[in-house]
Amino acid sequence: MARLVVKAEATGGTGASSGVAKPGNQFPLYIVVSVTHSNGAPRNGLTAADFRVDPIVVGPGGGNVTIARVIEPQPGAYLVEVVPIPTATWQLGRYIFWVAVAHAAGQGQTVCSVFVD
């Protein structure tokens, strides 16, 4: 299996534009994910089915998430929108996400965190 290099940053809460993750809502939390081959070339053409996002640490009362949408605004750069599962809302606190990418013969993973406030 070939190694993919995965890096991620997330945003939500204070200072974010309206319509994003804040305590008590189900709006998207945005995770920007860079995916490259081990030689540094961008890994293009991935879809939501190629990504997995799991909250490892969540704010008190927080829960699981689902991927609402994935777009590729730049080669190898993906905007992954995650939302709480239908019965949950975002909760105040730090979320640490495990982000994994697997496509064909390549895979990689990373973690990222965001404070929802």
N, CA, C and O atoms as CSV, one atom per row, in Angstrom:
chain,resi,resn,atom,element,x,y,z
A,1,MET,N,N,0.844,-1.173,0.000
A,1,MET,CA,C,0.000,0.000,0.000
A,1,MET,C,C,0.891,1.239,0.000
A,1,MET,O,O,1.824,1.322,0.799
A,2,ALA,N,N,0.623,2.193,-0.874
A,2,ALA,CA,C,1.405,3.423,-0.978
A,2,ALA,C,C,0.993,4.407,0.108
A,2,ALA,O,O,-0.163,4.445,0.531
A,3,ARG,N,N,1.950,5.188,0.543
A,3,ARG,CA,C,1.699,6.164,1.599
A,3,ARG,C,C,1.218,7.471,0.999
A,3,ARG,O,O,1.817,7.992,0.058
A,4,LEU,N,N,0.123,8.002,1.552
A,4,LEU,CA,C,-0.339,9.346,1.239
A,4,LEU,C,C,-0.006,10.232,2.431
A,4,LEU,O,O,-0.175,9.823,3.579
A,5,VAL,N,N,0.468,11.443,2.161
A,5,VAL,CA,C,0.764,12.402,3.219
A,5,VAL,C,C,-0.484,13.258,3.412
A,5,VAL,O,O,-0.939,13.925,2.482
A,6,VAL,N,N,-1.032,13.236,4.620
A,6,VAL,CA,C,-2.285,13.923,4.921
A,6,VAL,C,C,-2.027,14.943,6.023
A,6,VAL,O,O,-1.465,14.613,7.067
A,7,LYS,N,N,-2.444,16.189,5.782
A,7,LYS,CA,C,-2.368,17.258,6.781
A,7,LYS,C,C,-3.730,17.914,6.845
A,7,LYS,O,O,-4.421,18.003,5.830
A,8,ALA,N,N,-4.137,18.383,8.044
A,8,ALA,CA,C,-5.480,18.945,8.185
A,8,ALA,C,C,-5.511,20.077,9.196
A,8,ALA,O,O,-4.766,20.079,10.175
A,9,GLU,N,N,-6.386,21.036,8.939
A,9,GLU,CA,C,-6.689,22.146,9.847
A,9,GLU,C,C,-8.199,22.311,9.857
A,9,GLU,O,O,-8.847,22.142,8.824
A,10,ALA,N,N,-8.769,22.641,11.016
A,10,ALA,CA,C,-10.220,22.800,11.131
A,10,ALA,C,C,-10.564,24.184,11.642
A,10,ALA,O,O,-9.745,24.840,12.287
A,11,THR,N,N,-11.805,24.634,11.346
A,11,THR,CA,C,-12.251,25.935,11.803
A,11,THR,C,C,-13.718,25.891,12.214
A,11,THR,O,O,-14.526,25.188,11.608
A,12,GLY,N,N,-14.041,26.643,13.240
A,12,GLY,CA,C,-15.416,26.777,13.717
A,12,GLY,C,C,-15.433,27.711,14.902
A,12,GLY,O,O,-14.378,28.057,15.433
A,13,GLY,N,N,-16.628,28.131,15.335
A,13,GLY,CA,C,-16.759,28.941,16.537
A,13,GLY,C,C,-16.452,30.409,16.348
A,13,GLY,O,O,-16.615,30.947,15.253
A,14,THR,N,N,-16.002,31.066,17.421
A,14,THR,CA,C,-15.775,32.502,17.441
A,14,THR,C,C,-14.871,32.943,16.302
A,14,THR,O,O,-13.852,32.313,16.018
A,15,GLY,N,N,-15.256,34.022,15.662
A,15,GLY,CA,C,-14.452,34.545,14.570
A,15,GLY,C,C,-14.770,33.896,13.238
A,15,GLY,O,O,-14.365,34.408,12.195
A,16,ALA,N,N,-15.482,32.789,13.246
A,16,ALA,CA,C,-15.861,32.144,11.993
A,16,ALA,C,C,-17.073,32.882,11.422
A,16,ALA,O,O,-17.810,33.546,12.151
A,17,SER,N,N,-17.262,32.756,10.122
A,17,SER,CA,C,-18.399,33.418,9.491
A,17,SER,C,C,-19.698,32.753,9.944
A,17,SER,O,O,-19.684,31.645,10.480
A,18,SER,N,N,-20.816,33.439,9.722
A,18,SER,CA,C,-22.092,32.864,10.109
A,18,SER,C,C,-22.347,31.599,9.299
A,18,SER,O,O,-21.838,31.450,8.188
A,19,GLY,N,N,-23.129,30.702,9.854
A,19,GLY,CA,C,-23.439,29.462,9.164
A,19,GLY,C,C,-22.418,28.373,9.384
A,19,GLY,O,O,-22.379,27.405,8.625
A,20,VAL,N,N,-21.582,28.508,10.412
A,20,VAL,CA,C,-20.609,27.459,10.715
A,20,VAL,C,C,-20.830,26.936,12.127
A,20,VAL,O,O,-21.629,27.478,12.890
A,21,ALA,N,N,-20.116,25.884,12.456
A,21,ALA,CA,C,-20.263,25.184,13.730
A,21,ALA,C,C,-20.120,26.111,14.928
A,21,ALA,O,O,-19.104,26.787,15.090
A,22,LYS,N,N,-21.145,26.132,15.759
A,22,LYS,CA,C,-21.142,26.834,17.035
A,22,LYS,C,C,-21.970,26.001,18.002
A,22,LYS,O,O,-22.810,25.215,17.567
A,23,PRO,N,N,-21.752,26.156,19.305
A,23,PRO,CA,C,-22.517,25.351,20.258
A,23,PRO,C,C,-24.022,25.463,20.020
A,23,PRO,O,O,-24.564,26.556,19.857
A,24,GLY,N,N,-24.681,24.302,20.005
A,24,GLY,CA,C,-26.130,24.257,19.869
A,24,GLY,C,C,-26.648,24.178,18.451
A,24,GLY,O,O,-27.852,24.012,18.255
A,25,ASN,N,N,-25.769,24.293,17.435
A,25,ASN,CA,C,-26.277,24.183,16.071
A,25,ASN,C,C,-25.733,22.931,15.376
A,25,ASN,O,O,-24.932,22.183,15.937
A,26,GLN,N,N,-26.192,22.731,14.144
A,26,GLN,CA,C,-25.734,21.603,13.329
A,26,GLN,C,C,-25.069,22.081,12.044
A,26,GLN,O,O,-24.976,21.329,11.074
A,27,PHE,N,N,-24.609,23.325,12.034
A,27,PHE,CA,C,-23.956,23.852,10.837
A,27,PHE,C,C,-22.611,23.170,10.622
A,27,PHE,O,O,-22.074,22.558,11.545
A,28,PRO,N,N,-22.062,23.268,9.416
A,28,PRO,CA,C,-20.805,22.561,9.117
A,28,PRO,C,C,-19.604,23.088,9.889
A,28,PRO,O,O,-19.493,24.279,10.179
A,29,LEU,N,N,-18.730,22.180,10.204
A,29,LEU,CA,C,-17.389,22.485,10.675
A,29,LEU,C,C,-16.497,22.153,9.487
A,29,LEU,O,O,-16.628,21.083,8.893
A,30,TYR,N,N,-15.604,23.049,9.142
A,30,TYR,CA,C,-14.789,22.888,7.947
A,30,TYR,C,C,-13.407,22.366,8.304
A,30,TYR,O,O,-12.729,22.906,9.179
A,31,ILE,N,N,-13.002,21.311,7.614
A,31,ILE,CA,C,-11.658,20.767,7.761
A,31,ILE,C,C,-10.994,20.853,6.396
A,31,ILE,O,O,-11.468,20.261,5.427
A,32,VAL,N,N,-9.893,21.592,6.327
A,32,VAL,CA,C,-9.118,21.677,5.091
A,32,VAL,C,C,-8.050,20.594,5.163
A,32,VAL,O,O,-7.246,20.562,6.095
A,33,VAL,N,N,-8.049,19.708,4.171
A,33,VAL,CA,C,-7.165,18.552,4.165
A,33,VAL,C,C,-6.278,18.597,2.929
A,33,VAL,O,O,-6.772,18.671,1.804
A,34,SER,N,N,-4.980,18.553,3.141
A,34,SER,CA,C,-4.002,18.459,2.055
A,34,SER,C,C,-3.599,16.999,1.915
A,34,SER,O,O,-3.223,16.352,2.892
A,35,VAL,N,N,-3.682,16.484,0.683
A,35,VAL,CA,C,-3.321,15.094,0.431
A,35,VAL,C,C,-2.312,15.055,-0.713
A,35,VAL,O,O,-2.597,15.493,-1.828
A,36,THR,N,N,-1.133,14.524,-0.415
A,36,THR,CA,C,-0.096,14.389,-1.436
A,36,THR,C,C,0.469,12.975,-1.429
A,36,THR,O,O,0.357,12.243,-0.446
A,37,HIS,N,N,1.074,12.616,-2.544
A,37,HIS,CA,C,1.824,11.369,-2.597
A,37,HIS,C,C,3.117,11.575,-1.810
A,37,HIS,O,O,3.472,12.711,-1.497
A,38,SER,N,N,3.808,10.511,-1.495
A,38,SER,CA,C,5.037,10.626,-0.705
A,38,SER,C,C,6.104,11.458,-1.412
A,38,SER,O,O,7.023,11.955,-0.760
A,39,ASN,N,N,6.001,11.620,-2.741
A,39,ASN,CA,C,6.961,12.444,-3.480
A,39,ASN,C,C,6.554,13.919,-3.527
A,39,ASN,O,O,7.244,14.730,-4.144
A,40,GLY,N,N,5.443,14.270,-2.882
A,40,GLY,CA,C,4.993,15.654,-2.818
A,40,GLY,C,C,3.971,16.046,-3.868
A,40,GLY,O,O,3.419,17.144,-3.790
A,41,ALA,N,N,3.698,15.199,-4.842
A,41,ALA,CA,C,2.705,15.503,-5.879
A,41,ALA,C,C,1.302,15.448,-5.285
A,41,ALA,O,O,1.008,14.552,-4.494
A,42,PRO,N,N,0.423,16.394,-5.653
A,42,PRO,CA,C,-0.939,16.387,-5.117
A,42,PRO,C,C,-1.689,15.120,-5.511
A,42,PRO,O,O,-1.503,14.590,-6.606
A,43,ARG,N,N,-2.530,14.648,-4.613
A,43,ARG,CA,C,-3.406,13.501,-4.911
A,43,ARG,C,C,-4.769,14.075,-5.263
A,43,ARG,O,O,-5.531,14.474,-4.383
A,44,ASN,N,N,-5.068,14.114,-6.548
A,44,ASN,CA,C,-6.290,14.728,-7.062
A,44,ASN,C,C,-7.437,13.730,-7.149
A,44,ASN,O,O,-7.232,12.518,-7.092
A,45,GLY,N,N,-8.652,14.267,-7.288
A,45,GLY,CA,C,-9.816,13.472,-7.636
A,45,GLY,C,C,-10.435,12.632,-6.542
A,45,GLY,O,O,-11.180,11.700,-6.842
A,46,LEU,N,N,-10.156,12.924,-5.284
A,46,LEU,CA,C,-10.757,12.159,-4.200
A,46,LEU,C,C,-12.202,12.596,-3.986
A,46,LEU,O,O,-12.571,13.728,-4.300
A,47,THR,N,N,-13.014,11.691,-3.448
A,47,THR,CA,C,-14.420,11.988,-3.152
A,47,THR,C,C,-14.680,11.743,-1.667
A,47,THR,O,O,-13.801,11.280,-0.941
A,48,ALA,N,N,-15.885,12.056,-1.230
A,48,ALA,CA,C,-16.247,11.857,0.180
A,48,ALA,C,C,-16.039,10.406,0.612
A,48,ALA,O,O,-15.705,10.146,1.768
A,49,ALA,N,N,-16.233,9.469,-0.301
A,49,ALA,CA,C,-16.060,8.050,0.036
A,49,ALA,C,C,-14.613,7.707,0.389
A,49,ALA,O,O,-14.363,6.681,1.022
A,50,ASP,N,N,-13.655,8.550,-0.011
A,50,ASP,CA,C,-12.235,8.310,0.262
A,50,ASP,C,C,-11.800,8.846,1.630
A,50,ASP,O,O,-10.684,8.571,2.071
A,51,PHE,N,N,-12.669,9.606,2.304
A,51,PHE,CA,C,-12.323,10.232,3.579
A,51,PHE,C,C,-13.069,9.576,4.730
A,51,PHE,O,O,-14.185,9.080,4.575
A,52,ARG,N,N,-12.426,9.590,5.875
A,52,ARG,CA,C,-13.074,9.178,7.119
A,52,ARG,C,C,-12.678,10.195,8.186
A,52,ARG,O,O,-11.498,10.503,8.349
A,53,VAL,N,N,-13.661,10.711,8.903
A,53,VAL,CA,C,-13.432,11.685,9.969
A,53,VAL,C,C,-14.124,11.175,11.223
A,53,VAL,O,O,-15.344,11.013,11.248
A,54,ASP,N,N,-13.338,10.924,12.260
A,54,ASP,CA,C,-13.887,10.439,13.525
A,54,ASP,C,C,-13.423,11.343,14.658
A,54,ASP,O,O,-12.229,11.612,14.786
A,55,PRO,N,N,-14.364,11.821,15.488
A,55,PRO,CA,C,-13.960,12.592,16.661
A,55,PRO,C,C,-13.390,11.653,17.717
A,55,PRO,O,O,-14.075,10.743,18.183
A,56,ILE,N,N,-12.143,11.878,18.089
A,56,ILE,CA,C,-11.481,11.069,19.113
A,56,ILE,C,C,-11.724,11.684,20.491
A,56,ILE,O,O,-11.995,10.968,21.456
A,57,VAL,N,N,-11.628,12.999,20.578
A,57,VAL,CA,C,-11.938,13.750,21.795
A,57,VAL,C,C,-12.984,14.776,21.412
A,57,VAL,O,O,-12.826,15.491,20.423
A,58,VAL,N,N,-14.058,14.851,22.194
A,58,VAL,CA,C,-15.127,15.795,21.873
A,58,VAL,C,C,-15.463,16.647,23.079
A,58,VAL,O,O,-15.201,16.267,24.220
A,59,GLY,N,N,-16.052,17.814,22.810
A,59,GLY,CA,C,-16.546,18.651,23.893
A,59,GLY,C,C,-17.572,17.873,24.701
A,59,GLY,O,O,-18.233,16.991,24.152
A,60,PRO,N,N,-17.727,18.172,25.997
A,60,PRO,CA,C,-18.689,17.446,26.829
A,60,PRO,C,C,-20.072,17.422,26.192
A,60,PRO,O,O,-20.628,18.469,25.860
A,61,GLY,N,N,-20.627,16.223,26.022
A,61,GLY,CA,C,-21.939,16.077,25.408
A,61,GLY,C,C,-21.898,15.986,23.897
A,61,GLY,O,O,-22.931,15.754,23.270
A,62,GLY,N,N,-20.722,16.163,23.290
A,62,GLY,CA,C,-20.593,16.069,21.843
A,62,GLY,C,C,-20.605,14.628,21.395
A,62,GLY,O,O,-20.509,13.714,22.214
A,63,GLY,N,N,-20.722,14.420,20.090
A,63,GLY,CA,C,-20.805,13.053,19.597
A,63,GLY,C,C,-20.204,12.885,18.220
A,63,GLY,O,O,-19.310,13.629,17.815
A,64,ASN,N,N,-20.703,11.910,17.519
A,64,ASN,CA,C,-20.188,11.564,16.202
A,64,ASN,C,C,-20.559,12.592,15.147
A,64,ASN,O,O,-21.451,13.417,15.347
A,65,VAL,N,N,-19.866,12.529,14.030
A,65,VAL,CA,C,-20.109,13.427,12.910
A,65,VAL,C,C,-20.248,12.614,11.632
A,65,VAL,O,O,-19.857,11.448,11.567
A,66,THR,N,N,-20.814,13.258,10.621
A,66,THR,CA,C,-20.854,12.684,9.285
A,66,THR,C,C,-20.265,13.691,8.312
A,66,THR,O,O,-20.268,14.894,8.569
A,67,ILE,N,N,-19.767,13.195,7.206
A,67,ILE,CA,C,-19.236,14.072,6.159
A,67,ILE,C,C,-20.401,14.518,5.296
A,67,ILE,O,O,-21.077,13.694,4.679
A,68,ALA,N,N,-20.638,15.831,5.252
A,68,ALA,CA,C,-21.730,16.385,4.468
A,68,ALA,C,C,-21.323,16.626,3.017
A,68,ALA,O,O,-22.131,16.464,2.102
A,69,ARG,N,N,-20.051,17.020,2.813
A,69,ARG,CA,C,-19.613,17.365,1.454
A,69,ARG,C,C,-18.099,17.435,1.428
A,69,ARG,O,O,-17.464,17.787,2.422
A,70,VAL,N,N,-17.528,17.099,0.287
A,70,VAL,CA,C,-16.095,17.247,0.044
A,70,VAL,C,C,-15.924,17.915,-1.315
A,70,VAL,O,O,-16.470,17.453,-2.317
A,71,ILE,N,N,-15.160,19.010,-1.341
A,71,ILE,CA,C,-14.824,19.649,-2.610
A,71,ILE,C,C,-13.308,19.809,-2.687
A,71,ILE,O,O,-12.617,19.811,-1.668
A,72,GLU,N,N,-12.807,19.943,-3.910
A,72,GLU,CA,C,-11.371,20.093,-4.143
A,72,GLU,C,C,-11.113,21.443,-4.823
A,72,GLU,O,O,-11.060,21.513,-6.051
A,73,PRO,N,N,-10.953,22.524,-4.031
A,73,PRO,CA,C,-10.767,23.852,-4.632
A,73,PRO,C,C,-9.398,24.044,-5.293
A,73,PRO,O,O,-9.254,24.884,-6.180
A,74,GLN,N,N,-8.410,23.283,-4.874
A,74,GLN,CA,C,-7.065,23.326,-5.446
A,74,GLN,C,C,-6.576,21.879,-5.580
A,74,GLN,O,O,-7.034,21.012,-4.836
A,75,PRO,N,N,-5.663,21.601,-6.503
A,75,PRO,CA,C,-5.175,20.230,-6.641
A,75,PRO,C,C,-4.618,19.683,-5.323
A,75,PRO,O,O,-3.689,20.249,-4.748
A,76,GLY,N,N,-5.196,18.580,-4.859
A,76,GLY,CA,C,-4.735,17.942,-3.633
A,76,GLY,C,C,-5.177,18.609,-2.349
A,76,GLY,O,O,-4.813,18.151,-1.265
A,77,ALA,N,N,-5.957,19.687,-2.438
A,77,ALA,CA,C,-6.484,20.387,-1.254
A,77,ALA,C,C,-7.995,20.193,-1.231
A,77,ALA,O,O,-8.681,20.494,-2.207
A,78,TYR,N,N,-8.504,19.694,-0.124
A,78,TYR,CA,C,-9.916,19.346,-0.023
A,78,TYR,C,C,-10.566,20.084,1.131
A,78,TYR,O,O,-9.985,20.213,2.209
A,79,LEU,N,N,-11.778,20.566,0.893
A,79,LEU,CA,C,-12.593,21.155,1.946
A,79,LEU,C,C,-13.592,20.086,2.352
A,79,LEU,O,O,-14.488,19.737,1.583
A,80,VAL,N,N,-13.434,19.568,3.565
A,80,VAL,CA,C,-14.303,18.512,4.079
A,80,VAL,C,C,-15.244,19.155,5.095
A,80,VAL,O,O,-14.808,19.655,6.132
A,81,GLU,N,N,-16.537,19.136,4.784
A,81,GLU,CA,C,-17.540,19.681,5.692
A,81,GLU,C,C,-18.101,18.541,6.525
A,81,GLU,O,O,-18.629,17.570,5.983
A,82,VAL,N,N,-17.988,18.659,7.847
A,82,VAL,CA,C,-18.577,17.659,8.733
A,82,VAL,C,C,-19.676,18.305,9.564
A,82,VAL,O,O,-19.594,19.481,9.919
A,83,VAL,N,N,-20.695,17.527,9.866
A,83,VAL,CA,C,-21.817,17.984,10.681
A,83,VAL,C,C,-22.103,16.922,11.734
A,83,VAL,O,O,-21.762,15.755,11.545
A,84,PRO,N,N,-22.731,17.321,12.852
A,84,PRO,CA,C,-23.100,16.319,13.862
A,84,PRO,C,C,-24.106,15.323,13.281
A,84,PRO,O,O,-24.842,15.637,12.345
A,85,ILE,N,N,-24.121,14.127,13.851
A,85,ILE,CA,C,-25.138,13.170,13.442
A,85,ILE,C,C,-26.510,13.795,13.689
A,85,ILE,O,O,-26.616,14.722,14.493
A,86,PRO,N,N,-27.574,13.314,13.016
A,86,PRO,CA,C,-28.879,13.992,13.074
A,86,PRO,C,C,-29.441,14.245,14.462
A,86,PRO,O,O,-30.195,15.202,14.639
A,87,THR,N,N,-29.108,13.433,15.449
A,87,THR,CA,C,-29.686,13.612,16.789
A,87,THR,C,C,-28.817,14.467,17.706
A,87,THR,O,O,-29.094,14.556,18.902
A,88,ALA,N,N,-27.771,15.099,17.170
A,88,ALA,CA,C,-26.823,15.837,18.013
A,88,ALA,C,C,-26.615,17.254,17.505
A,88,ALA,O,O,-27.001,17.597,16.388
A,89,THR,N,N,-25.992,18.074,18.354
A,89,THR,CA,C,-25.548,19.414,17.970
A,89,THR,C,C,-24.105,19.568,18.439
A,89,THR,O,O,-23.609,18.772,19.236
A,90,TRP,N,N,-23.440,20.609,17.929
A,90,TRP,CA,C,-22.093,20.912,18.416
A,90,TRP,C,C,-22.186,21.329,19.866
A,90,TRP,O,O,-23.166,21.946,20.284
A,91,GLN,N,N,-21.169,20.994,20.629
A,91,GLN,CA,C,-21.097,21.364,22.039
A,91,GLN,C,C,-19.861,22.229,22.258
A,91,GLN,O,O,-18.888,22.132,21.510
A,92,LEU,N,N,-19.903,23.060,23.268
A,92,LEU,CA,C,-18.773,23.906,23.625
A,92,LEU,C,C,-17.588,23.028,24.007
A,92,LEU,O,O,-17.722,22.125,24.832
A,93,GLY,N,N,-16.436,23.289,23.412
A,93,GLY,CA,C,-15.237,22.561,23.802
A,93,GLY,C,C,-14.348,22.204,22.629
A,93,GLY,O,O,-14.646,22.512,21.475
A,94,ARG,N,N,-13.246,21.543,22.957
A,94,ARG,CA,C,-12.264,21.132,21.962
A,94,ARG,C,C,-12.654,19.792,21.362
A,94,ARG,O,O,-13.024,18.852,22.066
A,95,TYR,N,N,-12.559,19.734,20.051
A,95,TYR,CA,C,-12.754,18.501,19.302
A,95,TYR,C,C,-11.420,18.138,18.667
A,95,TYR,O,O,-10.761,18.989,18.070
A,96,ILE,N,N,-11.027,16.896,18.792
A,96,ILE,CA,C,-9.839,16.391,18.103
A,96,ILE,C,C,-10.314,15.293,17.166
A,96,ILE,O,O,-10.875,14.283,17.592
A,97,PHE,N,N,-10.074,15.516,15.873
A,97,PHE,CA,C,-10.543,14.599,14.840
A,97,PHE,C,C,-9.399,13.761,14.286
A,97,PHE,O,O,-8.291,14.259,14.085
A,98,TRP,N,N,-9.676,12.498,14.045
A,98,TRP,CA,C,-8.806,11.611,13.286
A,98,TRP,C,C,-9.309,11.681,11.853
A,98,TRP,O,O,-10.479,11.403,11.590
A,99,VAL,N,N,-8.439,12.048,10.932
A,99,VAL,CA,C,-8.793,12.175,9.519
A,99,VAL,C,C,-7.983,11.152,8.736
A,99,VAL,O,O,-6.753,11.167,8.770
A,100,ALA,N,N,-8.673,10.267,8.037
A,100,ALA,CA,C,-8.006,9.232,7.256
A,100,ALA,C,C,-8.438,9.333,5.800
A,100,ALA,O,O,-9.580,9.677,5.496
A,101,VAL,N,N,-7.506,9.029,4.911
A,101,VAL,CA,C,-7.768,9.012,3.479
A,101,VAL,C,C,-7.300,7.667,2.947
A,101,VAL,O,O,-6.182,7.233,3.226
A,102,ALA,N,N,-8.158,7.016,2.184
A,102,ALA,CA,C,-7.794,5.751,1.552
A,102,ALA,C,C,-8.413,5.718,0.165
A,102,ALA,O,O,-9.626,5.865,0.012
A,103,HIS,N,N,-7.574,5.524,-0.843
A,103,HIS,CA,C,-8.048,5.453,-2.227
A,103,HIS,C,C,-7.120,4.533,-3.007
A,103,HIS,O,O,-5.900,4.694,-2.984
A,104,ALA,N,N,-7.711,3.579,-3.690
A,104,ALA,CA,C,-6.949,2.616,-4.490
A,104,ALA,C,C,-5.842,2.010,-3.621
A,104,ALA,O,O,-6.126,1.378,-2.603
A,105,ALA,N,N,-4.598,2.201,-4.018
A,105,ALA,CA,C,-3.484,1.601,-3.281
A,105,ALA,C,C,-2.841,2.573,-2.301
A,105,ALA,O,O,-1.784,2.265,-1.752
A,106,GLY,N,N,-3.445,3.743,-2.062
A,106,GLY,CA,C,-2.832,4.728,-1.170
A,106,GLY,C,C,-3.652,4.987,0.068
A,106,GLY,O,O,-4.882,4.947,0.039
A,107,GLN,N,N,-2.952,5.256,1.165
A,107,GLN,CA,C,-3.644,5.624,2.391
A,107,GLN,C,C,-2.763,6.491,3.271
A,107,GLN,O,O,-1.536,6.454,3.170
A,108,GLY,N,N,-3.398,7.274,4.138
A,108,GLY,CA,C,-2.686,8.115,5.089
A,108,GLY,C,C,-3.654,8.634,6.126
A,108,GLY,O,O,-4.869,8.512,5.973
A,109,GLN,N,N,-3.109,9.218,7.187
A,109,GLN,CA,C,-3.951,9.730,8.263
A,109,GLN,C,C,-3.249,10.843,9.006
A,109,GLN,O,O,-2.031,11.001,8.923
A,110,THR,N,N,-4.050,11.621,9.743
A,110,THR,CA,C,-3.531,12.676,10.599
A,110,THR,C,C,-4.576,12.992,11.657
A,110,THR,O,O,-5.653,12.396,11.665
A,111,VAL,N,N,-4.268,13.913,12.539
A,111,VAL,CA,C,-5.241,14.426,13.495
A,111,VAL,C,C,-5.274,15.942,13.377
A,111,VAL,O,O,-4.290,16.562,12.972
A,112,CYS,N,N,-6.400,16.534,13.731
A,112,CYS,CA,C,-6.505,17.989,13.800
A,112,CYS,C,C,-7.484,18.331,14.908
A,112,CYS,O,O,-8.329,17.520,15.285
A,113,SER,N,N,-7.353,19.549,15.423
A,113,SER,CA,C,-8.248,19.950,16.505
A,113,SER,C,C,-8.846,21.309,16.215
A,113,SER,O,O,-8.304,22.099,15.442
A,114,VAL,N,N,-9.981,21.564,16.855
A,114,VAL,CA,C,-10.657,22.846,16.750
A,114,VAL,C,C,-11.437,23.059,18.047
A,114,VAL,O,O,-11.932,22.110,18.655
A,115,PHE,N,N,-11.532,24.311,18.452
A,115,PHE,CA,C,-12.331,24.655,19.635
A,115,PHE,C,C,-13.623,25.262,19.142
A,115,PHE,O,O,-13.608,26.285,18.457
A,116,VAL,N,N,-14.741,24.646,19.479
A,116,VAL,CA,C,-16.054,25.162,19.092
A,116,VAL,C,C,-16.565,26.004,20.248
A,116,VAL,O,O,-16.789,25.512,21.354
A,117,ASP,N,N,-16.745,27.297,19.959
A,117,ASP,CA,C,-17.247,28.206,20.996
A,117,ASP,C,C,-18.151,29.261,20.421
A,117,ASP,O,O,-18.659,30.107,21.157
